[in-house]
Amino acid sequence: MKKKGWKILLVAGEASGDFLGAELLRELRRGYPDCQFMGVGGEGMRAEGVDGPYNINHLSVIGLVEIVRRLPDLYRVFQYLLGLMDRQRPDLLVTIDLPDFNFILAKRAQARNIPVLHYVSPQVWAWRRGRAKHLEKFIDHLLVLFPFEKEIYANTRLPVTFVGHPLVHRALPWSMRAEGAGGGERVRRGLGIGRDDKWVVILPGSRHSEVSRLFAPMIRACFLLKKRMPSVCFAVACAPTLSEGELLRHWPQDVGMDFRQEVPIRVGATYDLVASADAALVTSGTATLETALMGIPQVVCYRVNRLTYEIGKWLVRIPFFSLVNLVAGKEVVRERLQDEANPETLCADLMDLLYDEQVRKKMESEYRVVREQLTQSAARPFAVVEAMLEKGSETKGVSDKLNYISAGEL
């Protein structure tokens, strides 16, 4: 007999994690309507029942230097979550990405005999490979998004389940809907873009730190492109975690406000914009996969604090930094990191994407590799959570992790 009223604590710290958490919560609410949810998430998770004084903006931070600056905020959120553990005694802790914060929290949950499910593997394939073995000490089950990640944990006792990437079931249908139902034309008309005009969508990221470093060079690149090709149009896809005002605070002063009138900012309309664009200028992250799944040519860029970058050069051992290229195992999209993410280079890249048919067709063709990797059959996250809750009714703790249902039985 299924237990009623399970308590589940969930923690996500950025927009992509909020999306994963919201999808999982939606299934849990259907299967177990009496469940109680608590923790930290974004608008998606809040809409599905997670409430509290903190949201993902309190946790969304990247880079070694940036974390130090945000330590007081992170400490307050951490204490809040420990208080929930002690007062509410959840039946399961689901941590979503954000490993440096969530793994400390997972250890505290272990000490309280609360089972832990971690969703999204840390990038142990990029650096700190010894961490894979370490995770089995405080995580009861790991859900991974990419098929190549499961092999990394083959020599550990940690149960790992490949659940596929949920973006496949969201981005692909959206792209087909936009193409088949005239959605692209509708978006163009709404932006005042002619049917034959070329246009670029700008995705500056979902974190404040990303916007502060990338939005200005992105706008400058588009300004240069507009001067060279006056017929090109632009629009900015603003993540729900940000606001139009936040973006405008980083509008480059050397670019006139006249150009600002030609770059409309749309909050929460990312899929509509991407699916109907001719090319995209994208901040590295989940958005690169979304853009690839929709078949839109893109250039990927990223910048971090200079000290973080210099330290990272000694630690990171991967040939690419964009998810598209990592999944494909080869260079599919152009990557511009740090100083290469400058207006002149980005402008030239966009010119190629818009006007070099060979470059466009090659990229669109190689996107098939990415789709194939991400559409392999996989278990559902809900099934793993259900198994852990059912098992947890009898016994809890890391010592029982080998009794949890294996991926092959899901």
N, C-alpha and C positions, 0 to 999 in steps of 0.2 A: 504493500500500500504506500502511495506516495505521500511524503510529508507535506503538510500545508504550512505556508508562511515561512519558507526559508529566508534567511537574511543574507544578502550578498553585498559585499563592499567592493566597489569598482573605482579604479584610479586611472585616468588618462590625462596627458599633459600637453596635447597639441591637437590640431584640427584632424589630422589623419587618425589619431587614436580615438578621438571623439566619434568619428564615423564608424570605426570598427566596434566601439562600445555600443553605439546606438543600434547597429544592426543586430548585435547579440542580445541586447535588452529587448528588442522587438519580439524576437523569437521566445525569449524567456517569459515575457508577459503573456504570450499566447499559450504556451505550454503550462505555465505555473502562475496563474493570475493572482494568487495570494502571496507571491514573493514580495519581500521588502528590499528596496535598493537604496544604497547610500554611497557617499564618496565624493569624488571630484571629477567633473567632466565639462564638456562644452554644451552648446545649445542643443545638439542632437541628443545627448544623454539626458539632459535635463527634461527634454520633451518626453522621454521615455520613463521618467520617474526618479532620476537621481537629483536630489536637491541638497543645498548646503550653502554656506557663506563663501566658499571659494570656487573658482572655475579654472579652466585650463590656462588662462592668461597668467595666473599666479605661479604656474609650473613651467610654462613654455619658455625655455632658455636653452641655448646651445653654445658650446665653447667653454674652455677652461677658465678664461678670464671672466666671462660673463657670469658663470656660476658663482664665483666668489662675490661679485657685486650683488647678487640676488639672494645670498645666504639667509638674511633675516626673513624674507618672504617665504623661502622654502622651509625654514625651520617652523614658522607658524603653521603652515599647511601640514607639515609632518606631525606636529603635536596634536593638531585637530584630528588627524586620521588615527593616531594612537588612542585618542580619547574615544573615538567611535568603536575601535576594537574592544576596549575595556568595558564600555557601557553597553554596547549592543551585542557583543559576542557573535559576530557573523559566522555563518556556516562555511563561507568561502570568500577568499580574497582573490579578485581578478585584477591583475595589474596589466596595463596595456602600454607597451613600448616604454619610453622614458626610463631606461635601465638604471642609470646611476642613482636616481631617486627611488624608483620602485624596488630595487633589489635590497636596499637598506630596510625599506618598509616590509619586504617579504621576510627578512630575517627576524624582525620583531613579531610578525605574525606567526612564524614557526615557534618562537619562544612561548607564544600564547596558544599553541596547539591548533592553529587555524590553517587549513589546507590552502595552498597557493597555486593558482593557475596563471601563468604568464603568457600573454598574447603578443606576438611579434618577437622574433629572436633578436638579441643584441647583435651588432655587427662584428661578431667574433671572427668572421671570415676576413675582416679588414685589418683588425688589430686585436691584441690580447687573446690569441687563440687558446691559451691555457684556461681562459675563463669558462670554456664549454664544460670542462670537467667540474669546475667549481660550482656551477649552477645546480647540480643535483643535490647539493647540501641544503638548499633552502627553497627549492621549487618542486612542486609535486607533479606538474605536467606543463609542457611547453607547446604552444601552438605556433607554427611557422607558416609564412606566406609564400615562400618560394621553394620549389622542389629540391634545389641544390643544398638548402640549409639543413635538411634532415640528416644528410650524410655526415655533417660536422659532429653530430652527437652520437655517432654509431658506437664509439668506444666508451660511452658513459652509461650509467644506470638510469638516466633521466628519460622518462617516456616522452616522445616527441610525435606530434601529429601534424602532417601537412594538410592545411585546410584550404589552400588556394587563396587567391587574392580577391576579396569581395568587389573590387573595382571592376572586375571582368563582367559581373552581372549588373553593373550600374552604367559604366561608361559605354560599353558596346551597344546595348539597347538604346541608349540616349543618342548615340551617333547615328544609328540606323533610323531612329524616329525623326531626327532632324533632317536627314536626307530624304526619307520616304514621304514625309508629310509636309514638306515645304517649310520646315522649322528654320532652316538656314536663311531662307528669303525673308521670313518674318523678323528674325533678329537683325538682318541687314537693314530692313526698312525702319525698324525702331531706332537704329543708330544713324540713319540718314546716309547709308552707304549704298551706292548704286550696284546693280547686278553684276556689272563687269569690272568694278573697282577691286583692286587688291587691298586686303586689310589684315592687320596684325593684332593679335590679342596678347596682352602683357599680363603675366602672372607673377607678381612680386613676392610671393610667399605668404605664409600665414602667421609668422612670428614678427614681433616688433623689431627684433634685432636684424632680421633679414631685410625688412623694408628699409631700415635706417642705412643699410650698406648698399642695397641693390636698386632701389627705386630710382634714385637720381641718375645713375649711369644708364639704366634702361630707358628713361625718358630722353636723356641726351642722345642715345643711339637712335631713337625714333625721330627726334628732331632733325638729326643729320640725314636720316633716310627721307624725311619729308622734303628737305631742301633739294635732294637729288632727284627724287621721284614724287612730285607734288600730288599725284593722283592717289597715293597710298593713304589708307585710313587706319585709325588705331582705336583701341578701347582697352580699359584696364579691368581685369576680373579681380575684385576685392574679396578676400576670404571673409567668412562670417565672423572670424575672430578679430577682425580689424574694422576700421570705419573709413569713410571718405576723408574725414578730417585728419585722421592719422596719416594717410597717404600724402595729403596736400602739405602737411608739415615738412615733408621731405622733398617737395617739388623743387628742382634746382633753380636757383635765382638767376642763373645765366640763360635760362630758357624763358622766353617771354610768356606772359599770361595769355597772349593771343593764341599760342599753341595749346594752352590749357583748354581752351574752348573746343579744340579739335580732338581731345582725348577724353571722352566720357568715361566715368568711373561707375561700374555697376557692382553693387554689393550682393553676394550670394547668387550670382547668375553665371557662375564659372562654366558649367556644362553647356548652357546655351551659347555662350560666347565662343568657347573652344570648338565646339562641333561645327560652327559655321564660318570659322576663320580660314584664311589661306596659309597662315604661318603663326607660330607662337614663340614668344620670348619668355622662358620659363625658369623660375628659381628651382634649383635642385631639390627633389623630394618626391612625395607621392604624386604631385601634379604632373611630373614627367611621364609617369605610367599612364595616367588618365589621358594625357595628350596623345601618347603613342597608341593607346587602344582605340582612340577616335580617328586615328590615321592622319593626324595633322602634323606636317613638318615642323620641327622645333629646333631651337638652339638653347642649351642648358647652361646656366651660369650660377656661380656661387662665390660669396666672400665671407670670411670670418675675421675676427680680430687677428692682427698681424702676429702676435705672440702665439695664439692658438695655432695658427697656420704653421709657424716655424717648428713648434713642438710636434704637430701632426706629421710633418714631413719625415720625422725620424721614426714614427710609430706605425703609420698606415702603410700597408703593403698590398695594395690592389691596383690594377691597371686603369680603372675607371672610378669616377665618383657618382655618376648618375645611375639611377636604378634601371633605366632602359638598357644601357650598355652592359650593366652587370648581369641582368637577366639573360640578355642575348649572348653574352660571352664574347662580344666584339664591339667595335665602335659602330653604332648605328646613328647616333646623334652627336653633334659637335658639343664639346664641353669647354667652357671658359671659366677658369678658376682664378680667383684673386686678381692680379694685375691684368690678366687676359680678358677679364670681364670689364672692358673699357668701351666707351661709346663707339670709337672707330671700328674696332674689331666686331662688336655686336652688329653694327650697321652693315658691315660687309657680309656677315653671316646671313642676315635677313635678306639682303639683296639676292644672295644665291638661292635661298629657299623660295623666294617669290618669283624669280625670273630665270633660274637655271632649271629647265625641265628635267635634265638628267639627274641632278642632285635630288630634286623632289621625288622622282620616281624610284630612285635607289632607296631612299629613306622609307618611303611608303611600302615598298616591297619587303624590306628587312623588318618592318614592324610585325610581319607575320610570325617571325621567330619568337618575338615577345609574347604575342597572343597565344601561340601554341604552348609555351612554357607555363603560362598562367591559367590555362583552361584545362589542364589535366584533371582527371577525376580526383576528388579529395573528400575527406570527412567534413562535417559541419561543426563549427565551434560549439553550437548548442548541444550536440550529442556528447561532446567531451564534458561540458559543464554539467549536464544531466547525470552522466556517469559518476562524476566526482561528488555531486550532491547526494546521490543515492548511496554511494559507498561511504560517504562521510557520515551518514546517519548511523552507521555501525561503528566506524572507527575513524579517527582523524590522525594527521601527522605525517611527517616526511618518511618515517620508517615504514609506512604502508604504501608508498608510492608505486611499488611493483605490483600491487594488487589492483590498481586502477586499470580500467579497460584499455587495451592497446589499440593503436591505430588500425591494425588489421582486423579488429573485431567490430569496428564502427560501421 
